[in-house]
Amino acid sequence: MITQITAVPKLYIGIDIHKRSWKVYCATDLFSGKSFSMNPDPEQLKDYVNKHFADYEVSTAYEAGCCGYSAHRCFKSYGWFSLVVNPADIHRKGKEKHTKTDKIDAQLIARELKDGRLEGIHIPDVDREELRSLFRRRNDLVKDFRRIKSYIKMQLLYFGIKEPEEFDNDHWSHKYRKWLDDIVFKNPTAKATLESRMRFFRFVDQELRDVSTQLRRYCKTYHKKDYMLLRSIPGIGGIVACGILCELGDLRRFNSVKHLAGYVGLAPGVHQSGSNYKTLGITPRAHRLIRSYFVEASWQAIRADPVMQAYYRKHKARNVKSIIIKVARKLLSRTLAVIKTETPYCIGVLE
């Protein structure tokens, strides 16, 4: 009697990726698996698979993290099925929640991959990913800008130097900067401290301006259509439009507003048991940077768009923070509609 294999054997590889080493767990549809450590090199894993599992259909998965998507792109180039997953999406049983090692993490990923319970995150193309790095660099500069301004204010407060009333605001005009440069301290060391902070302030200020200009110029050149559509929406300025293009990519990939709201984090959490039903506010799982941009844009939208302003006033009796989240959700819905219909936004007119 001659036996013949009618199905391609499958190999499932779960990887816990770190900078200096990978913990790999290999399992097939016939045996439970084997774990080992290796150097962080996709080619080395490919050689191992070719040697021990030459005729297998390979599937890999690893958690999204600081190592990015380069390994995923290598696995795809080998003809393997590859997923990059959100760590929160990997199911853990009771005792597994209290025990964490690299070996266990790799084993859990392989198990979930084998059972078909994993869903990969969206992987941007290389151009979009590199553009996103510039946007995140700008966000880092914004944090540095706010921090150095706080340090300078702190030094003035510490030494009991009172600011003139005309400068007692958040706007740092050229006159205010000159006033800071002209401050005289009793000892030269305090003056040296302030001068050092002012040099750093001017450096960050100029870097922030340069990076913002480069970001807007690139989006206007290579994503002009979507950029101009987004700019037509009240509340969405140049930087917010760049952020949407960089972080969310092409909004046409989202099937519905519910899908997009869940990704951004403007969807409500729900708890329902029997006849009891209550909402828990916005979900903690979110793209926090873009969600904050939409909330900030909503404050501008209610000033520029009469319809959005009327929507805000309609719920004015409620908590202000809850209202602005509702406005942000509405702004998100209009953003998706503008991109999908490819029609510039028209400011509403109340009758």
C-alpha positions as CSV (number, residue, x, y, z in Angstrom):
1,M,0.0,0.0,0.0
2,I,1.4,3.4,-1.0
3,T,0.7,6.4,1.2
4,Q,0.7,9.9,-0.1
5,I,0.8,13.2,1.7
6,T,-2.3,15.2,0.7
7,A,-1.7,18.4,2.8
8,V,1.3,20.6,3.2
9,P,2.7,20.4,6.7
10,K,2.6,23.7,8.6
11,L,5.2,25.4,10.9
12,Y,4.2,28.1,13.4
13,I,6.9,30.3,14.8
14,G,6.4,32.6,17.7
15,I,9.2,35.1,18.4
16,D,9.9,37.3,21.4
17,I,12.0,40.0,19.8
18,H,14.6,42.0,21.7
19,K,17.6,44.1,20.6
20,R,20.3,41.6,21.5
21,S,18.5,38.3,21.1
22,W,15.4,36.5,19.9
23,K,13.6,33.8,21.8
24,V,12.0,31.5,19.2
25,Y,9.3,28.8,19.7
26,C,8.6,26.5,16.7
27,A,5.5,24.3,16.6
28,T,3.9,22.2,13.8
29,D,0.5,20.8,13.4
30,L,1.8,17.5,14.6
31,F,4.1,18.2,17.6
32,S,4.0,20.7,20.4
33,G,7.2,22.6,19.8
34,K,10.7,23.5,20.6
35,S,12.2,26.8,21.9
36,F,15.7,28.2,21.5
37,S,17.5,31.5,21.5
38,M,19.3,33.1,18.5
39,N,20.9,36.3,17.4
40,P,18.5,39.0,16.1
41,D,19.0,38.0,12.5
42,P,16.2,36.9,10.1
43,E,18.6,35.2,7.8
44,Q,19.7,32.9,10.6
45,L,16.1,31.9,11.3
46,K,15.7,31.3,7.6
47,D,18.7,28.9,7.5
48,Y,17.3,27.1,10.5
49,V,13.9,26.6,8.9
50,N,15.4,25.5,5.6
51,K,17.6,22.9,7.4
52,H,14.9,21.4,9.7
53,F,11.6,22.3,8.0
54,A,12.4,22.5,4.3
55,D,9.0,21.5,3.0
56,Y,6.8,23.3,5.5
57,E,4.4,26.2,5.1
58,V,5.8,28.8,7.5
59,S,3.8,31.3,9.6
60,T,5.5,33.7,12.0
61,A,4.3,36.3,14.5
62,Y,5.9,38.7,17.0
63,E,4.8,41.5,19.2
64,A,5.0,45.1,18.0
65,G,7.7,47.1,19.8
66,C,10.8,49.1,19.5
67,C,12.4,46.8,16.9
68,G,9.9,47.9,14.2
69,Y,8.8,46.0,11.1
70,S,12.1,45.2,9.4
71,A,11.9,41.5,10.6
72,H,8.4,41.3,9.3
73,R,9.4,42.6,5.9
74,C,12.2,40.0,5.7
75,F,9.8,37.2,6.6
76,K,7.4,38.3,3.9
77,S,10.3,38.4,1.4
78,Y,11.0,34.7,2.2
79,G,7.4,33.9,1.2
80,W,6.3,33.3,4.8
81,F,3.0,34.4,6.3
82,S,3.9,37.0,8.9
83,L,2.0,39.0,11.6
84,V,3.0,41.8,13.9
85,V,0.5,41.8,16.8
86,N,-0.6,44.1,19.6
87,P,0.7,42.6,22.9
88,A,-2.7,43.2,24.4
89,D,-4.3,40.8,21.9
90,I,-2.4,37.8,23.0
91,H,-4.7,35.7,25.2
92,R,-3.2,34.5,28.5
93,K,-4.8,31.9,30.8
94,G,-5.0,32.4,34.6
95,K,-1.6,31.4,35.8
96,E,0.1,32.8,32.6
97,K,-1.0,36.3,33.7
98,H,1.3,36.0,36.7
99,T,4.3,34.4,35.0
100,K,6.2,36.1,32.3
101,T,9.4,35.0,30.6
102,D,10.7,35.3,27.1
103,K,10.2,31.6,26.5
104,I,6.6,31.7,27.7
105,D,5.9,34.8,25.6
106,A,7.2,33.1,22.4
107,Q,5.2,30.0,23.3
108,L,2.0,31.9,23.7
109,I,2.5,33.7,20.4
110,A,3.0,30.4,18.6
111,R,0.0,28.8,20.3
112,E,-2.3,31.7,19.4
113,L,-0.9,31.7,15.8
114,K,-1.5,28.0,15.5
115,D,-5.1,28.3,16.8
116,G,-5.8,31.2,14.4
117,R,-6.7,33.7,17.1
118,L,-4.2,36.3,16.2
119,E,-5.0,39.4,14.2
120,G,-2.1,41.5,12.9
121,I,-1.8,45.3,13.2
122,H,-1.7,47.5,10.1
123,I,1.9,47.7,8.7
124,P,2.6,51.0,6.9
125,D,4.8,51.0,3.8
126,V,8.4,52.2,4.1
127,D,7.7,55.7,2.7
128,R,4.8,56.2,5.2
129,E,6.8,54.8,8.1
130,E,9.8,57.2,7.4
131,L,7.4,60.1,7.1
132,R,5.9,59.2,10.4
133,S,9.3,59.3,12.0
134,L,9.6,63.0,11.0
135,F,6.2,63.7,12.6
136,R,7.2,62.0,15.8
137,R,10.4,63.9,15.8
138,R,8.3,67.1,15.7
139,N,6.3,65.8,18.7
140,D,9.5,65.2,20.6
141,L,10.6,68.8,19.9
142,V,7.3,70.1,21.1
143,K,7.9,68.3,24.4
144,D,11.4,69.7,24.7
145,F,10.1,73.2,23.8
146,R,7.6,73.1,26.6
147,R,10.1,71.7,29.0
148,I,12.8,74.3,28.5
149,K,10.3,77.1,28.8
150,S,9.2,75.6,32.2
151,Y,12.9,75.5,33.3
152,I,13.4,79.1,32.5
153,K,10.2,80.2,34.3
154,M,11.3,78.0,37.2
155,Q,14.7,79.8,37.5
156,L,13.0,83.2,37.5
157,L,10.6,82.1,40.2
158,Y,13.4,80.5,42.3
159,F,15.5,83.7,42.3
160,G,12.4,85.9,43.0
161,I,12.5,87.7,39.6
162,K,9.0,89.1,38.7
163,E,8.0,89.3,35.1
164,P,6.5,92.6,33.8
165,E,2.7,92.3,33.4
166,E,2.9,92.7,29.6
167,F,5.0,89.5,29.5
168,D,2.8,87.5,31.9
169,N,1.4,85.1,29.3
170,D,2.3,82.0,27.2
171,H,3.5,84.0,24.2
172,W,7.3,84.5,24.1
173,S,7.7,87.5,22.0
174,H,11.0,88.9,20.8
175,K,10.7,91.7,23.4
176,Y,10.3,89.1,26.2
177,R,13.3,87.1,25.0
178,K,15.4,90.3,25.0
179,W,14.2,91.1,28.5
180,L,15.4,87.6,29.5
181,D,18.8,88.2,27.9
182,D,19.1,91.5,29.8
183,I,18.4,90.1,33.3
184,V,21.3,90.8,35.7
185,F,22.1,88.5,38.5
186,K,24.4,89.1,41.5
187,N,26.8,86.3,40.5
188,P,27.8,85.3,37.0
189,T,27.0,81.7,37.5
190,A,23.2,82.2,37.6
191,K,23.6,84.4,34.5
192,A,25.5,81.5,32.8
193,T,22.7,79.1,33.7
194,L,20.1,81.3,32.1
195,E,22.2,82.0,29.0
196,S,22.7,78.2,28.6
197,R,18.9,77.6,28.8
198,M,18.2,80.5,26.4
199,R,20.6,79.0,23.8
200,F,18.9,75.6,24.1
201,F,15.5,77.4,23.9
202,R,16.5,79.1,20.6
203,F,17.9,75.9,19.2
204,V,14.7,73.9,19.9
205,D,12.6,76.8,18.7
206,Q,14.5,76.8,15.3
207,E,14.5,73.0,15.0
208,L,10.8,72.9,15.6
209,R,10.1,75.5,12.9
210,D,12.4,73.7,10.4
211,V,10.9,70.3,11.0
212,S,7.4,71.6,10.8
213,T,8.2,73.3,7.5
214,Q,9.7,70.1,6.1
215,L,6.7,68.1,7.2
216,R,4.2,70.4,5.6
217,R,6.2,70.7,2.4
218,Y,6.5,66.9,2.0
219,C,2.7,66.3,2.6
220,K,1.8,69.1,0.2
221,T,4.1,67.6,-2.5
222,Y,3.5,63.9,-2.2
223,H,0.0,63.7,-0.5
224,K,-1.4,67.0,-1.9
225,K,-4.9,65.7,-2.6
226,D,-5.6,64.3,0.8
227,Y,-3.8,67.1,2.5
228,M,-5.9,69.8,0.9
229,L,-9.1,67.8,1.6
230,L,-8.2,67.6,5.3
231,R,-7.3,71.3,5.4
232,S,-10.8,72.1,4.2
233,I,-12.2,70.9,7.5
234,P,-12.6,73.6,10.2
235,G,-10.3,72.9,13.1
236,I,-7.8,70.8,11.2
237,G,-4.7,72.9,10.4
238,G,-1.5,72.0,8.6
239,I,0.2,70.0,11.4
240,V,-3.0,68.1,12.4
241,A,-3.5,67.2,8.7
242,C,0.1,66.0,8.5
243,G,-0.4,64.0,11.7
244,I,-3.4,62.2,10.2
245,L,-1.6,61.4,7.0
246,C,1.5,60.2,8.9
247,E,-0.1,58.2,11.7
248,L,-3.3,56.9,10.1
249,G,-2.1,56.6,6.5
250,D,-4.8,56.3,3.9
251,L,-8.2,56.7,5.7
252,R,-9.9,54.8,2.9
253,R,-8.6,51.5,4.4
254,F,-11.1,52.0,7.3
255,N,-14.5,50.3,6.6
256,S,-16.6,52.6,8.8
257,V,-16.5,55.4,11.3
258,K,-16.8,52.8,14.1
259,H,-13.7,51.1,12.8
260,L,-11.8,54.3,12.7
261,A,-13.1,55.5,16.1
262,G,-12.0,52.3,17.7
263,Y,-8.5,52.7,16.2
264,V,-8.1,56.3,17.3
265,G,-9.7,55.7,20.7
266,L,-12.8,57.8,20.4
267,A,-15.2,54.8,21.0
268,P,-17.0,54.3,24.3
269,G,-16.3,51.4,26.6
270,V,-19.4,49.3,27.4
271,H,-20.2,47.0,30.4
272,Q,-23.4,44.9,30.0
273,S,-24.6,42.2,32.3
274,G,-28.2,41.0,32.2
275,S,-30.4,44.0,32.3
276,N,-27.6,46.3,33.5
277,Y,-26.0,48.4,30.8
278,K,-23.6,51.3,31.2
279,T,-20.9,53.1,29.2
280,L,-17.5,53.5,30.7
281,G,-16.2,56.5,28.8
282,I,-13.6,56.4,26.0
283,T,-11.6,53.2,25.8
284,P,-8.1,53.2,27.2
285,R,-6.9,51.4,24.0
286,A,-6.1,54.3,21.6
287,H,-3.7,56.0,19.4
288,R,-3.1,58.6,22.1
289,L,-1.2,61.1,20.0
290,I,-3.9,61.3,17.2
291,R,-6.7,61.3,19.7
292,S,-5.2,64.3,21.5
293,Y,-4.8,66.1,18.2
294,F,-8.5,65.5,17.3
295,V,-9.6,66.8,20.8
296,E,-7.5,69.9,20.3
297,A,-8.9,70.4,16.8
298,S,-12.4,70.1,18.1
299,W,-12.0,73.3,20.2
300,Q,-11.1,75.1,17.0
301,A,-13.9,73.5,15.1
302,I,-16.6,74.7,17.5
303,R,-15.3,78.3,17.0
304,A,-15.2,78.1,13.2
305,D,-18.2,75.9,12.2
306,P,-21.7,77.0,13.3
307,V,-23.1,73.4,13.1
308,M,-20.3,72.1,15.3
309,Q,-20.9,75.0,17.7
310,A,-24.6,74.2,17.8
311,Y,-23.8,70.5,18.5
312,Y,-21.6,71.6,21.4
313,R,-24.2,73.9,22.9
314,K,-26.8,71.2,22.6
315,H,-24.9,69.1,25.2
316,K,-23.6,72.0,27.2
317,A,-25.4,70.9,30.4
318,R,-23.1,67.9,30.6
319,N,-19.4,67.7,31.7
320,V,-17.2,69.8,29.3
321,K,-14.7,67.0,28.9
322,S,-17.5,64.6,27.8
323,I,-18.9,67.1,25.4
324,I,-15.6,67.8,23.6
325,I,-15.1,64.0,23.2
326,K,-18.5,63.8,21.4
327,V,-17.4,66.7,19.2
328,A,-14.1,65.0,18.4
329,R,-16.0,61.9,17.4
330,K,-18.2,64.0,15.1
331,L,-15.1,65.7,13.7
332,L,-13.6,62.2,13.1
333,S,-16.7,61.1,11.2
334,R,-16.6,64.2,9.0
335,T,-12.9,63.6,8.3
336,L,-13.5,60.1,7.1
337,A,-16.4,61.3,4.9
338,V,-14.3,64.0,3.3
339,I,-11.5,61.6,2.4
340,K,-13.8,58.8,1.2
341,T,-16.0,61.1,-0.9
342,E,-13.0,63.2,-2.0
343,T,-15.2,66.3,-1.6
344,P,-13.9,69.4,0.3
345,Y,-15.8,70.2,3.5
346,C,-18.3,73.0,3.3
347,I,-19.0,74.9,6.6
348,G,-22.6,74.4,7.7
349,V,-25.1,77.2,7.9
350,L,-27.8,77.3,10.5
351,E,-31.2,78.3,9.4
